[in-house]
């Protein structure tokens, strides 16, 4: 439905913090913190997930599912996987295409 990475990216695009998202969704701050601290797909009560998604969408966010095309117009950000399944280098919380990173360093 939504990943913790999508939640954090959506908040960044809207320029809001966790407390503001909690208010917009009608949820508690600890609920948003718990959701964002999960790894990958956010798990929780369906009603809670729906509230978060509705709050983000009302703010202008379009959540794009894996392998789905975008229905909107405008600028956006999407995390891609390498086409050739090369290993992805993770630096802190940022992932880089290992082969491209090494070529750029030369």
LINBELJO-V633940 format. One record per helix or strand of 3 or more residues. SS is the DSSP state (~ for helix, > for strand). FROM is the first residue (numbers start at 1). TO is the last residue. If there is no record, write none. Layout:
ss,from,to
SS,FROM,TO
SS,FROM,TO
This chain:
ss,from,to
~,4,14
~,18,25
~,29,37
~,46,58
>,88,91
>,94,97
~,98,105
